[in-house]
Amino acid sequence: MNLKQSQQTDSLHGELETSLQESKKPSRRFGWKVLAICLTLAIVIGSTAFAIANELNRSDVKAVYRDITKKKFSNDKTAEVLQ
């Protein structure tokens, strides 16, 4: 290869490298990761708020269920649930 061909090759490589750098798009993986993190955070916060607002524990739920299925309606929590 002579000097002129070498310079042309270097010039073409430089142009190709520049055009490749300009055509690169930002990765969408970053956007999906941010979306996944935000969605997970929203679910955790929402479920925590629901758990705090929920005043019935497991034994209360069982008692209300028994009260309704046996049609006694003697439990105070049953009236709260039905309202």
SEDRENMAR-845412 format. One record per residue: x negated, y, z negated of N, C-alpha, C, O in turn; residue number from 1; residue in one letter. Coordinates in steps of 0.05 Angstrom, whole numbers. Atoms other than C-alpha are relative to their C-alpha. Last residue first. Layout:
<sites>
SITE n_xx n_yy n_zz ca_xx ca_yy ca_zz c_xx c_yy c_zz o_xx o_yy o_zz num residu
SITE X Y Z X Y Z X Y Z X Y Z NUM A
...
</sites>
This chain:
<sites>
SITE n_xx n_yy n_zz ca_xx ca_yy ca_zz c_xx c_yy c_zz o_xx o_yy o_zz num residu
SITE -6 -28 -7 1423 -26 -1124 -20 8 21 -19 31 30 83 Q
SITE -24 -1 -17 1419 -102 -1123 7 29 8 20 33 28 82 L
SITE 6 11 -26 1348 -102 -1150 23 3 19 19 10 43 81 V
SITE 19 -18 -13 1364 -56 -1208 -6 -9 29 -8 7 47 80 E
SITE -16 -24 -7 1426 -97 -1226 -18 20 15 -10 33 34 79 A
SITE -17 8 -22 1384 -161 -1225 16 24 10 19 29 34 78 T
SITE 15 -4 -25 1331 -128 -1269 17 -7 25 13 5 46 77 K
SITE 1 -29 -6 1381 -123 -1326 -14 6 26 -6 24 41 76 D
SITE 26 -12 2 1393 -199 -1325 1 30 8 14 37 28 75 N
SITE 4 -10 27 1464 -222 -1338 -27 14 -4 -31 27 -24 74 S
SITE 4 -30 0 1485 -229 -1266 -2 11 -28 9 32 -34 73 F
SITE -4 -9 27 1509 -301 -1279 -1 31 -1 16 43 -14 72 K
SITE -21 -19 1 1518 -322 -1206 8 9 -29 31 12 -36 71 K
SITE -19 11 19 1473 -382 -1214 24 18 -4 43 10 -19 70 K
SITE -9 26 -10 1436 -363 -1150 20 -13 -19 37 -28 -10 69 T
SITE -17 -3 -24 1434 -289 -1170 10 -27 9 34 -30 16 68 I
SITE -24 -14 8 1408 -301 -1241 20 3 24 44 -1 20 67 D
SITE -18 19 14 1359 -353 -1217 26 13 -8 47 0 -6 66 R
SITE -9 20 -19 1331 -304 -1166 19 -20 -13 40 -27 -3 65 Y
SITE -21 -12 -16 1329 -248 -1217 11 -20 20 35 -21 25 64 V
SITE -24 -3 17 1291 -292 -1266 23 12 16 46 4 13 63 A
SITE -12 26 4 1242 -315 -1212 26 3 -16 46 -11 -10 62 K
SITE -12 8 -26 1229 -243 -1190 14 -27 -4 36 -32 6 61 V
SITE -25 -15 -5 1219 -222 -1262 14 -8 25 38 -11 26 60 D
SITE -21 12 18 1169 -279 -1273 26 15 2 48 3 0 59 S
SITE -10 26 -10 1130 -258 -1211 22 -12 -18 41 -23 -8 58 R
SITE 22 20 -2 1124 -185 -1230 12 -27 7 36 -28 12 57 N
SITE -7 28 7 1176 -133 -1213 -25 -18 2 -39 -18 23 56 L
SITE -2 3 29 1154 -60 -1216 7 -29 -8 4 -36 -32 55 E
SITE -16 23 6 1129 -53 -1145 0 -6 -30 -21 -12 -41 54 N
SITE -28 -9 2 1103 17 -1138 18 -23 -7 40 -19 -18 53 A
SITE -3 -17 23 1032 -6 -1155 29 8 -4 39 9 -26 52 I
SITE 3 17 24 1035 -65 -1107 3 17 -25 14 8 -45 51 A
SITE -24 17 3 1063 -21 -1051 -1 -16 -26 18 -19 -41 50 F
SITE -21 -18 9 1008 31 -1062 26 -16 -4 41 -11 -23 49 A
SITE 6 -8 28 956 -24 -1059 22 18 -10 32 15 -33 48 T
SITE -7 23 17 987 -53 -996 -5 6 -30 10 -4 -47 47 S
SITE -29 5 0 987 14 -962 8 -22 -18 27 -20 -33 46 G
SITE -12 -22 16 915 30 -982 30 -4 -2 42 0 -23 45 I
SITE 8 4 28 890 -38 -958 13 21 -17 24 15 -39 44 V
SITE -14 23 11 929 -33 -893 -6 -4 -29 12 -10 -45 43 I
SITE -28 -7 3 905 38 -879 16 -24 -12 34 -19 -28 42 A
SITE -2 -18 23 833 18 -893 29 7 -4 38 9 -27 41 L
SITE 4 16 24 838 -41 -845 4 17 -25 17 9 -45 40 T
SITE -23 17 3 867 3 -791 -2 -17 -25 18 -19 -40 39 L
SITE -22 -17 9 813 55 -801 26 -16 -4 40 -11 -24 38 C
SITE 5 -9 28 758 3 -798 23 17 -10 32 13 -33 37 I
SITE -3 24 18 787 -30 -736 -4 8 -29 11 -1 -46 36 A
SITE -28 6 1 794 38 -700 6 -23 -19 25 -22 -35 35 L
SITE -12 -22 16 723 57 -718 30 -5 -3 41 -2 -25 34 V
SITE 9 4 28 698 -10 -692 13 21 -18 22 14 -40 33 K
SITE -15 23 10 739 -3 -628 -7 -6 -29 10 -13 -45 32 W
SITE -28 -9 3 710 66 -615 17 -22 -12 34 -17 -29 31 G
SITE 0 -18 23 639 42 -626 28 9 -6 36 10 -30 30 F
SITE 1 16 24 651 -16 -579 1 17 -25 13 10 -45 29 R
SITE -27 0 13 672 32 -526 0 -17 -25 20 -16 -40 28 R
SITE -11 27 6 599 45 -508 27 3 -14 31 20 -32 27 S
SITE 2 8 28 584 113 -480 15 -26 -5 36 -31 7 26 P
SITE -22 -10 16 579 113 -405 -3 -8 -29 -16 -28 -34 25 K
SITE -7 16 24 514 105 -368 23 14 -15 22 37 -21 24 K
SITE -24 16 -4 516 139 -300 8 -17 -25 30 -28 -25 23 S
SITE -23 -18 -2 467 195 -318 26 -16 2 47 -7 -7 22 E
SITE -4 -13 26 414 146 -343 25 18 1 40 19 -19 21 Q
SITE -10 20 19 422 103 -281 5 12 -27 25 6 -41 20 L
SITE -28 5 -6 416 163 -235 12 -21 -19 35 -19 -26 19 S
SITE -16 -24 7 352 186 -269 30 -6 5 47 1 -12 18 T
SITE -1 -1 29 321 116 -266 18 23 -9 33 20 -28 17 E
SITE -17 22 9 338 110 -192 4 0 -30 26 -3 -41 16 L
SITE -27 -7 -6 309 178 -177 20 -21 -10 41 -15 -20 15 E
SITE -8 -22 17 245 161 -214 29 9 5 44 14 -14 14 G
SITE -4 11 27 239 94 -180 10 22 -19 27 17 -36 13 H
SITE -25 15 0 250 126 -112 6 -11 -28 29 -11 -37 12 L
SITE -22 -19 -2 196 178 -126 27 -14 -1 45 -5 -15 11 S
SITE -2 -13 27 147 125 -150 24 19 0 38 21 -20 10 D
SITE -10 20 18 160 85 -86 4 12 -28 25 7 -40 9 T
SITE -28 3 -7 150 147 -43 14 -20 -19 36 -16 -28 8 Q
SITE -14 -24 9 85 163 -79 30 -2 5 47 6 -11 7 Q
SITE 0 1 29 60 92 -69 16 23 -12 31 20 -31 6 S
SITE -20 19 7 79 94 4 3 -3 -30 25 -6 -40 5 Q
SITE -25 -11 -7 39 158 13 23 -19 -7 44 -10 -18 4 K
SITE -7 -20 19 -21 131 -25 28 12 6 43 17 -13 3 L
SITE 16 -24 -1 -27 68 17 11 20 -20 32 15 -33 2 N
SITE -17 -23 0 0 0 0 -18 25 0 -38 26 -15 1 M
</sites>
